[in-house]
Amino acid sequence: SSARPRGAGVPKPSRRTSAAALRASAHPGSASLPRLSRGHGPSVPQSPAGPDGTQMTWGELLDAALDYAGVIEAVGLGRGDRLAHVGPHSAEWIVVDLACLLTGVVHVALHADESPAAIAEQLTWLVPQALVEHTVVEGRVSSTLDRAAIIQALAARAAACDPDAPAAIFLSSGTTGRPRAVLHSQRALAWNAAASSGVVLDDPRDVRLSWLPLSHAYARVGDLYTALVRGGTLCVVSDRTRVLDACHRAGPTVILGVPAFFERLAAGAAAGRIPDLAAARGGRVRMCVAGGAPLKERTAAVFAARGVPLVQGYGLAEAGPVVSLSNPRIVRPGTVGPPLAGVEVRLDERPETRGQLLVKTPSRALGILAPHAAPVAPPAWLETGDVASIDDAGHIVITGRLKDVAVLASGVKLPPAEVERALAEDEVVAQVCVVGDGLAAPLALVVPEPTVIRRAIRRLGLIVFSKRSALRHPRLLAWLSRRLARRQRHLPRAWRARRFVLVGRPFDAAHGEATESLKLKRGAIATHFATEIAAAAGIDPAGGRRRSPEHAAAAAPGGQRLVPADWQG
């Protein structure tokens, strides 16, 4: 059946290495990625950069990719065929990707942390002709490479490449959880990488830290393909729990990450656990780039105060993916930077979608795929679904989601993302999700920052014997309520959260409550905490009747404490 693709027994390459650092020197700007790779000479000096000190030159990597391209073709795969791939974050993963680019085979990269059942379901509608689950690569050392042969083989592959043909499929379910995939050409990906690299001011001497999964468009273009464009060292960190170790060993100059990663570092710096934020990043970082989810302004401020520039970018898979990007020379707090050169943006003026950010880009996807449906070509102006504003310098400010509107019992409509943004700027808030549909007033589910809570307990002179008793202490709750009330003073009165549920664990992808970049899935969170929400709102889950606030607070289940917040302003 189509769920079991032919060629599933693709043999593994016979050569092996545990490479973690890739050294390169590249030529920017080309219609296809194989043409970009032709500029990589195998004679670039080696310098240990990976967490385990091992490395490959770009020449060694391309030699391995050329060999694996032959393996792919030997099993009968040709241009336009789909190769599904599940593998760990490693140099071997990159070999498979480059081999697909060299052969014209469409690389369908599945997320390695998905469950076997989820991967099996994806295969039923992505319909690949082959599946490879792991690759083991051993590269020849630079001194044994036939450089002329490699350059000649790359030239032949590049000449045969059709840059406008399908090249890669990215899975992207977003915050809705509905599965879909985005089909891109090499021309789109190469253009987006070159345009992004120009903003980041990449230098061939740069060391990039690659720790985000390359199956995601953000990491593939932002780390791997920009390295192809501008060159430098790409330090591949296979174990995401060892990112700090890799920083100390590699000394990266550019780090891409999701906001949650930088927020944890900022919290550690504020608590004194990380005395020198720059040194913790290896001491050579010239900029960090956050993308994939909104960044708290206070996080960027912590980095700036400690001499580590942290800027934002914005994108969506259909756009290739980067739409806008900032750098330390042009950064404006609270914005995601100006659009890339060649990208057009405007605000939707249609009444039903007013304020939505529209994007027109040369790196637009070829098609959108969904389970058991025909591919759909995206429109010339992509509808992002994000509500935005554009400042006088052309920088974009994302203010919320177009369809992310809660309707209170009174009929008042409010944007939960704006309330969350206000609350999240307080250091006591690690995560927050605001709900309000059918409620008398908005309600916020808050994951508190443990270090701030502990500091408050000491300052208030409280005696607590457990996390549960701390979260229920009336003096701590009153302190928290006052803080969060002040954070909302600039919001319209009807939008302000009146009650809070303190949640004892993070919202995460494992519970289906967030994407891999930790964008919250409001619907899933509301479902999982329906009982707590009903208790906090004073609603009897059995009969739908409202209860007194005292009854609601007493009914808080699971050790999570509800905080009445009946302030007047």
C-alpha positions as CSV (number, residue, x, y, z in Angstrom):
1,S,0.0,0.0,0.0
2,S,1.0,3.7,-0.3
3,A,1.7,3.7,3.5
4,R,4.6,1.3,3.0
5,P,6.8,2.9,0.3
6,R,8.9,0.8,-2.0
7,G,12.6,1.1,-1.5
8,A,12.3,1.1,2.3
9,G,15.4,-1.0,2.5
10,V,17.7,1.7,1.2
11,P,21.2,0.6,2.2
12,K,23.2,2.7,4.6
13,P,26.4,4.3,3.3
14,S,29.4,2.2,4.2
15,R,31.5,5.0,5.8
16,R,31.3,6.2,9.3
17,T,32.1,9.3,11.4
18,S,30.7,11.1,14.4
19,A,31.2,14.5,12.9
20,A,29.9,17.5,14.7
21,A,31.6,20.5,13.0
22,L,31.6,21.4,9.3
23,R,34.0,23.8,7.9
24,A,33.1,25.9,4.8
25,S,33.9,28.7,2.5
26,A,31.0,29.6,0.2
27,H,29.9,31.8,-2.7
28,P,26.6,33.7,-2.0
29,G,23.6,33.9,-4.3
30,S,22.6,31.1,-6.7
31,A,19.4,29.6,-8.1
32,S,20.1,26.2,-6.6
33,L,21.8,24.8,-3.6
34,P,24.1,22.4,-5.5
35,R,25.5,25.5,-7.3
36,L,26.1,27.0,-3.9
37,S,28.0,23.9,-2.7
38,R,30.4,24.1,-5.7
39,G,32.2,26.9,-3.9
40,H,33.2,24.7,-1.0
41,G,36.9,23.7,-1.2
42,P,38.1,20.7,0.8
43,S,41.3,22.6,1.6
44,V,39.8,24.8,4.3
45,P,41.8,24.5,7.5
46,Q,40.4,22.4,10.2
47,S,39.7,23.6,13.7
48,P,37.9,21.4,16.3
49,A,34.5,23.1,17.0
50,G,32.1,20.4,18.0
51,P,31.3,19.4,21.6
52,D,33.3,16.2,21.1
53,G,36.1,17.9,19.1
54,T,35.4,15.9,15.9
55,Q,34.8,17.5,12.5
56,M,34.4,17.3,8.8
57,T,35.5,19.8,6.2
58,W,32.8,20.7,3.6
59,G,34.9,18.8,1.0
60,E,34.6,15.6,3.1
61,L,30.9,16.2,3.7
62,L,30.2,16.8,0.0
63,D,32.2,13.7,-1.0
64,A,30.0,11.7,1.4
65,A,26.9,13.3,-0.1
66,L,28.0,12.5,-3.6
67,D,28.4,8.8,-2.6
68,Y,25.0,8.7,-1.0
69,A,23.4,10.3,-4.1
70,G,24.7,7.3,-6.0
71,V,23.1,5.0,-3.4
72,I,19.7,6.8,-3.7
73,E,19.8,6.4,-7.5
74,A,20.9,2.8,-7.3
75,V,17.7,1.8,-5.6
76,G,15.7,3.3,-8.4
77,L,14.8,6.8,-7.0
78,G,14.8,9.6,-9.6
79,R,14.0,13.3,-9.9
80,G,10.7,14.2,-8.3
81,D,10.4,11.0,-6.2
82,R,10.0,11.5,-2.5
83,L,12.4,10.1,0.1
84,A,11.0,10.2,3.7
85,H,13.8,10.5,6.3
86,V,13.8,10.1,10.0
87,G,17.1,10.6,11.7
88,P,18.9,12.2,14.6
89,H,20.3,15.7,14.5
90,S,23.8,15.0,13.1
91,A,26.2,15.5,10.2
92,E,24.8,12.3,8.7
93,W,21.4,14.0,8.5
94,I,22.9,16.8,6.4
95,V,24.5,14.2,4.1
96,V,21.0,12.8,3.3
97,D,19.7,16.3,2.7
98,L,22.5,17.3,0.4
99,A,22.3,14.0,-1.5
100,C,18.6,14.7,-2.2
101,L,19.5,18.1,-3.5
102,L,22.1,16.7,-5.7
103,T,19.8,14.0,-7.2
104,G,16.6,16.0,-7.5
105,V,14.9,13.7,-5.1
106,V,12.4,15.4,-2.8
107,H,13.5,15.3,0.8
108,V,10.6,14.6,3.1
109,A,12.2,15.2,6.5
110,L,10.0,13.8,9.4
111,H,10.5,15.0,13.0
112,A,12.6,12.5,14.9
113,D,10.8,13.1,18.1
114,E,7.4,12.2,16.7
115,S,5.8,8.9,17.9
116,P,6.0,5.9,15.6
117,A,2.2,6.1,15.2
118,A,2.3,9.7,14.1
119,I,5.1,9.0,11.6
120,A,3.1,6.0,10.2
121,E,0.1,8.2,9.8
122,Q,2.1,10.9,8.0
123,L,3.5,8.4,5.6
124,T,0.0,7.5,4.5
125,W,-0.7,10.9,3.0
126,L,2.8,12.1,2.1
127,V,3.2,8.9,0.0
128,P,7.0,8.7,-0.3
129,Q,8.7,6.2,-2.7
130,A,11.3,5.3,0.0
131,L,12.0,5.7,3.6
132,V,15.4,5.9,5.3
133,E,15.5,5.9,9.1
134,H,19.2,6.3,9.9
135,T,22.5,7.0,8.0
136,V,26.0,6.2,9.0
137,V,28.7,8.1,7.2
138,E,32.5,8.0,7.3
139,G,34.2,10.6,5.3
140,R,37.7,10.4,3.8
141,V,40.1,12.9,5.3
142,S,41.0,16.0,3.3
143,S,44.4,14.7,2.3
144,T,42.9,11.7,0.5
145,L,40.2,13.5,-1.4
146,D,40.3,13.8,-5.1
147,R,39.4,17.5,-5.3
148,A,39.2,17.7,-9.0
149,A,36.8,14.7,-9.1
150,I,34.6,16.3,-6.4
151,I,34.4,19.6,-8.2
152,Q,33.7,17.9,-11.5
153,A,30.9,15.8,-10.0
154,L,29.3,18.8,-8.3
155,A,29.4,20.7,-11.5
156,A,27.7,17.9,-13.3
157,R,25.0,17.6,-10.6
158,A,24.5,21.4,-10.5
159,A,24.1,21.6,-14.3
160,A,21.4,18.9,-14.2
161,C,19.5,20.5,-11.4
162,D,16.1,22.1,-12.1
163,P,16.0,24.9,-9.4
164,D,12.2,25.3,-9.9
165,A,11.3,21.6,-9.3
166,P,10.1,20.3,-6.0
167,A,13.0,19.9,-3.6
168,A,11.8,19.7,0.0
169,I,8.7,19.1,2.0
170,F,8.4,20.6,5.5
171,L,5.8,19.4,8.0
172,S,4.0,22.4,9.7
173,S,1.0,21.9,11.8
174,G,1.2,25.3,13.6
175,T,-0.9,26.1,16.6
176,T,-4.0,24.5,15.2
177,G,-2.6,21.0,15.3
178,R,-4.0,20.2,11.9
179,P,-1.3,18.4,9.9
180,R,-0.1,19.9,6.7
181,A,3.1,20.1,4.7
182,V,4.7,22.8,2.6
183,L,6.5,22.0,-0.7
184,H,9.5,24.2,-1.7
185,S,11.8,24.5,-4.7
186,Q,15.6,24.9,-4.4
187,R,15.3,28.4,-5.9
188,A,13.0,29.5,-3.1
189,L,15.2,28.0,-0.4
190,A,18.5,29.3,-1.9
191,W,17.0,32.8,-2.3
192,N,15.7,32.9,1.3
193,A,19.0,31.7,2.7
194,A,21.0,34.3,0.7
195,A,18.6,37.2,1.7
196,S,18.7,36.2,5.4
197,S,22.4,35.8,5.4
198,G,22.8,39.4,4.1
199,V,20.8,40.7,7.1
200,V,22.7,38.7,9.7
201,L,26.0,40.0,8.2
202,D,27.5,36.5,8.0
203,D,31.2,36.1,7.8
204,P,33.2,33.1,6.5
205,R,34.9,33.0,9.8
206,D,31.6,32.7,11.7
207,V,30.9,29.7,13.9
208,R,27.2,28.8,14.0
209,L,25.7,26.6,16.6
210,S,23.2,24.2,15.0
211,W,21.0,22.6,17.7
212,L,17.4,23.1,16.5
213,P,16.0,20.1,14.5
214,L,16.9,20.5,10.8
215,S,13.6,18.9,9.9
216,H,12.1,22.4,10.6
217,A,12.3,25.1,8.0
218,Y,13.6,27.7,10.5
219,A,16.7,25.6,11.3
220,R,17.3,24.2,7.8
221,V,17.4,27.6,6.2
222,G,18.6,29.6,9.1
223,D,21.5,27.4,10.0
224,L,22.4,24.9,7.2
225,Y,21.6,26.8,4.0
226,T,22.9,30.1,5.2
227,A,26.2,28.2,6.0
228,L,26.1,27.1,2.3
229,V,25.6,30.7,1.2
230,R,28.3,32.4,3.3
231,G,30.4,29.7,4.7
232,G,31.9,29.3,8.2
233,T,31.8,26.5,10.8
234,L,28.5,24.8,11.5
235,C,28.8,23.1,14.9
236,V,26.1,20.4,15.0
237,V,25.0,19.7,18.6
238,S,23.3,16.3,18.6
239,D,22.3,16.4,22.2
240,R,20.1,19.5,22.9
241,T,20.8,19.2,26.7
242,R,24.5,19.9,26.0
243,V,24.0,23.3,24.2
244,L,26.0,25.1,26.9
245,D,28.8,22.6,26.8
246,A,28.9,23.1,23.0
247,C,29.1,26.8,23.5
248,H,32.1,26.5,25.7
249,R,33.9,24.2,23.3
250,A,32.9,25.8,20.0
251,G,32.8,29.5,20.9
252,P,29.9,30.3,18.5
253,T,29.5,33.7,17.0
254,V,25.9,33.3,15.9
255,I,23.2,31.3,17.7
256,L,19.6,30.7,16.4
257,G,17.0,29.6,19.0
258,V,13.4,29.7,20.1
259,P,12.4,32.3,22.7
260,A,12.0,29.7,25.4
261,F,15.7,28.9,25.2
262,F,16.8,32.6,25.6
263,E,14.2,33.1,28.3
264,R,15.7,30.3,30.4
265,L,19.1,31.9,30.0
266,A,17.8,35.3,30.9
267,A,16.1,33.9,34.0
268,G,19.4,32.2,35.0
269,A,21.2,35.5,34.6
270,A,18.6,37.4,36.6
271,A,18.8,34.8,39.4
272,G,22.6,34.9,39.5
273,R,23.0,31.3,38.3
274,I,24.7,32.6,35.1
275,P,27.0,35.5,36.3
276,D,28.3,36.2,32.8
277,L,25.8,35.7,30.0
278,A,28.4,36.3,27.3
279,A,30.9,33.8,28.7
280,A,28.1,31.2,29.1
281,R,27.7,31.5,25.3
282,G,31.4,30.9,24.7
283,G,32.5,34.5,24.9
284,R,32.5,35.2,21.1
285,V,28.8,35.6,20.4
286,R,28.1,38.7,18.3
287,M,24.4,38.1,17.9
288,C,21.6,35.7,18.9
289,V,18.4,35.4,16.8
290,A,15.0,34.3,18.3
291,G,12.3,33.0,16.1
292,G,9.4,30.6,16.0
293,A,7.4,32.3,18.7
294,P,7.0,35.7,20.4
295,L,10.0,37.0,22.4
296,K,9.4,38.8,25.7
297,E,10.8,42.3,25.6
298,R,12.3,41.8,29.1
299,T,14.3,38.9,27.8
300,A,15.9,41.0,25.0
301,A,16.6,43.7,27.6
302,V,18.4,41.3,29.9
303,F,20.6,40.2,27.0
304,A,21.3,43.8,25.9
305,A,22.2,44.9,29.4
306,R,24.8,42.1,29.5
307,G,26.3,42.9,26.1
308,V,24.8,40.0,24.1
309,P,22.6,41.4,21.3
310,L,19.4,39.3,20.9
311,V,17.2,40.2,17.9
312,Q,14.1,38.7,16.4
313,G,13.0,37.3,13.1
314,Y,9.6,36.3,11.7
315,G,8.5,33.9,9.1
316,L,6.2,31.1,8.1
317,A,6.8,27.9,6.2
318,E,5.0,29.0,3.1
319,A,7.4,32.0,2.8
320,G,10.6,30.0,2.7
321,P,10.4,30.6,5.8
322,V,12.0,34.0,6.7
323,V,9.9,37.1,6.1
324,S,11.6,39.7,8.3
325,L,14.8,39.8,10.3
326,S,16.8,42.3,12.4
327,N,20.4,42.7,13.4
328,P,22.2,44.6,16.2
329,R,22.7,47.7,13.9
330,I,19.0,48.2,13.1
331,V,17.2,46.5,16.0
332,R,14.1,48.1,17.4
333,P,12.7,46.5,20.7
334,G,9.3,44.8,20.3
335,T,9.6,44.4,16.5
336,V,10.6,41.4,14.4
337,G,12.7,43.6,12.1
338,P,12.0,44.9,8.6
339,P,11.1,42.5,5.7
340,L,14.0,41.0,3.8
341,A,15.1,42.8,0.7
342,G,12.8,41.7,-2.1
343,V,9.9,40.8,0.2
344,E,6.8,43.0,0.2
345,V,4.5,43.3,3.2
346,R,1.2,45.2,3.7
347,L,-1.8,45.1,6.1
348,D,-5.0,43.6,5.0
349,E,-7.8,46.1,4.6
350,R,-10.7,43.7,4.1
351,P,-13.3,44.1,6.9
352,E,-13.3,40.5,8.0
353,T,-9.5,40.2,8.1
354,R,-8.5,43.8,8.7
355,G,-4.9,44.2,10.1
356,Q,-3.7,40.8,9.0
357,L,-0.1,40.8,7.7
358,L,0.1,39.9,4.0
359,V,3.4,38.8,2.5
360,K,4.7,38.6,-1.1
361,T,8.0,36.9,-1.5
362,P,10.3,35.4,-4.1
363,S,10.6,32.3,-1.9
364,R,6.9,31.4,-1.9
365,A,6.2,27.7,-1.6
366,L,5.1,25.7,-4.6
367,G,2.2,24.0,-2.8
368,I,0.5,23.2,0.4
369,L,-0.2,19.5,1.1
370,A,-2.9,18.2,3.5
371,P,-4.0,14.6,4.4
372,H,-5.8,13.0,1.5
373,A,-6.3,16.2,-0.4
374,A,-5.0,17.6,-3.7
375,P,-2.0,20.1,-3.3
376,V,-3.0,23.7,-3.3
377,A,-0.9,26.5,-4.7
378,P,-0.5,29.4,-2.2
379,P,-1.7,32.8,-3.4
380,A,0.8,35.5,-4.6
381,W,0.1,37.4,-1.3
382,L,0.4,35.0,1.5
383,E,-2.1,35.3,4.4
384,T,-0.1,34.9,7.5
385,G,-3.0,34.8,10.0
386,D,-1.1,37.2,12.2
387,V,-2.3,40.7,13.1
388,A,0.4,43.2,12.8
389,S,1.4,46.9,12.6
390,I,4.3,48.4,10.6
391,D,6.3,51.3,12.2
392,D,7.7,54.3,10.6
393,A,11.0,52.5,9.8
394,G,9.2,49.6,8.2
395,H,9.8,47.2,11.1
396,I,7.0,44.7,11.7
397,V,5.2,44.4,15.1
398,I,3.2,41.2,15.5
399,T,0.2,41.9,17.9
400,G,-1.7,38.6,17.8
401,R,-3.5,36.0,15.7
402,L,-6.4,37.0,13.4
403,K,-8.7,34.2,14.5
404,D,-7.4,34.1,18.1
405,V,-10.4,36.0,19.6
406,A,-12.2,35.2,22.8
407,V,-15.9,36.1,23.2
408,L,-16.9,36.7,26.8
409,A,-20.4,35.9,28.2
410,S,-21.2,39.7,27.9
411,G,-20.4,39.6,24.1
412,V,-17.2,41.5,24.6
413,K,-14.5,40.3,22.1
414,L,-10.8,40.4,23.3
415,P,-7.5,39.3,21.8
416,P,-6.0,36.8,24.4
417,A,-2.5,37.2,22.9
418,E,-2.4,40.9,23.9
419,V,-3.4,40.1,27.5
420,E,-0.7,37.3,27.6
421,R,1.9,39.7,26.2
422,A,1.2,42.1,29.0
423,L,1.3,39.5,31.7
424,A,4.4,37.7,30.3
425,E,6.5,40.8,30.8
426,D,6.5,40.2,34.5
427,E,9.4,38.1,35.6
428,V,7.2,35.9,37.8
429,V,5.5,34.6,34.6
430,A,7.3,31.7,32.8
431,Q,4.3,30.9,30.6
432,V,0.7,32.2,30.4
433,C,-2.4,31.2,28.5
434,V,-5.5,33.4,28.6
435,V,-9.0,32.0,28.0
436,G,-12.3,33.7,28.0
437,D,-14.9,32.1,25.7
438,G,-18.2,32.1,27.5
439,L,-16.7,33.4,30.8
440,A,-17.7,36.5,32.7
441,A,-14.1,37.8,32.5
442,P,-10.8,36.6,31.1
443,L,-8.9,34.0,33.1
444,A,-5.2,33.4,32.9
445,L,-3.5,30.0,33.5
446,V,0.0,30.9,34.7
447,V,3.1,28.8,35.0
448,P,5.2,30.7,37.5
449,E,9.0,31.2,37.3
450,P,10.4,29.1,40.2
451,T,13.4,31.3,41.0
452,V,11.2,34.4,41.3
453,I,8.7,32.5,43.5
454,R,11.5,31.3,45.8
455,R,12.9,34.8,46.1
456,A,9.5,36.2,46.9
457,I,9.0,33.6,49.6
458,R,12.3,34.6,51.3
459,R,11.4,38.3,51.0
460,L,8.0,37.8,52.5
461,G,9.4,35.7,55.3
462,L,7.1,32.8,54.6
463,I,7.5,29.3,55.9
464,V,6.4,26.7,53.4
465,F,7.1,22.9,53.3
466,S,6.3,22.1,49.7
467,K,5.7,23.5,46.3
468,R,2.0,22.8,46.8
469,S,1.8,24.7,50.0
470,A,3.8,27.6,48.5
471,L,1.4,28.0,45.6
472,R,-1.5,28.1,48.1
473,H,0.0,30.6,50.6
474,P,-2.5,33.5,50.8
475,R,0.3,36.2,51.2
476,L,2.1,34.9,48.2
477,L,-1.1,34.8,46.2
478,A,-1.9,38.4,47.2
479,W,1.5,39.5,46.2
480,L,1.2,37.8,42.8
481,S,-2.3,39.2,42.2
482,R,-1.1,42.7,42.8
483,R,1.8,42.3,40.4
484,L,-0.3,41.0,37.6
485,A,-2.9,43.6,38.1
486,R,-0.4,46.3,37.6
487,R,0.8,44.7,34.4
488,Q,-2.7,45.0,32.9
489,R,-3.4,48.7,33.8
490,H,-2.9,49.8,30.2
491,L,-5.4,47.3,28.8
492,P,-9.1,48.0,28.4
493,R,-10.9,47.1,31.6
494,A,-12.9,44.3,29.9
495,W,-9.8,42.6,28.7
496,R,-8.1,42.3,32.1
497,A,-7.7,38.8,33.6
498,R,-9.7,38.7,36.8
499,R,-8.7,35.3,38.0
500,F,-5.6,33.2,37.7
501,V,-4.9,29.4,37.9
502,L,-1.4,28.6,38.9
503,V,-0.2,25.6,37.0
504,G,2.5,23.3,38.5
505,R,4.0,22.2,35.2
506,P,5.0,23.8,31.9
507,F,2.8,23.8,28.8
508,D,4.8,21.7,26.4
509,A,4.7,19.7,23.2
510,A,4.7,16.4,25.1
511,H,1.2,17.2,26.4
512,G,0.1,18.5,23.0
513,E,-0.2,22.0,24.5
514,A,2.5,23.7,22.5
515,T,4.4,23.4,19.2
516,E,8.1,22.5,19.1
517,S,8.9,26.2,19.2
518,L,6.6,26.5,22.3
519,K,3.8,28.5,20.6
520,L,0.9,27.7,22.9
521,K,-2.1,25.7,21.6
522,R,-4.9,27.5,23.4
523,G,-7.6,25.0,22.5
524,A,-5.7,22.1,23.9
525,I,-4.7,23.9,27.1
526,A,-8.3,24.9,27.7
527,T,-9.4,21.3,27.2
528,H,-6.8,19.9,29.5
529,F,-7.5,22.4,32.3
530,A,-11.3,22.6,31.8
531,T,-12.0,21.6,35.4
532,E,-9.6,24.1,36.8
533,I,-11.1,26.9,34.6
534,A,-14.6,26.0,35.6
535,A,-13.7,26.1,39.3
536,A,-11.9,29.4,39.0
537,A,-14.7,31.0,37.0
538,G,-17.2,29.8,39.7
539,I,-19.0,27.5,37.3
540,D,-20.4,24.1,38.4
541,P,-19.1,21.7,35.7
542,A,-22.0,19.4,36.3
543,G,-24.8,21.9,35.9
544,G,-23.3,25.0,34.5
545,R,-24.3,27.1,37.5
546,R,-22.1,29.9,38.8
547,R,-20.7,29.5,42.3
548,S,-19.3,31.9,44.8
549,P,-15.6,33.0,44.5
550,E,-14.9,31.3,47.8
551,H,-16.5,28.0,46.6
552,A,-14.5,28.3,43.4
553,A,-11.2,28.8,45.2
554,A,-11.9,25.9,47.5
555,A,-12.6,23.6,44.6
556,A,-9.2,24.0,43.0
557,P,-8.1,20.4,42.2
558,G,-4.7,18.8,41.9
559,G,-2.9,21.1,44.2
560,Q,-3.2,24.0,41.8
561,R,-4.3,27.2,43.5
562,L,-6.8,29.7,42.2
563,V,-6.2,33.4,42.8
564,P,-9.3,35.7,43.0
565,A,-8.3,39.1,41.6
566,D,-11.2,41.4,42.2
567,W,-9.2,44.6,41.9
568,Q,-10.7,47.9,40.7
569,G,-7.9,49.1,38.5
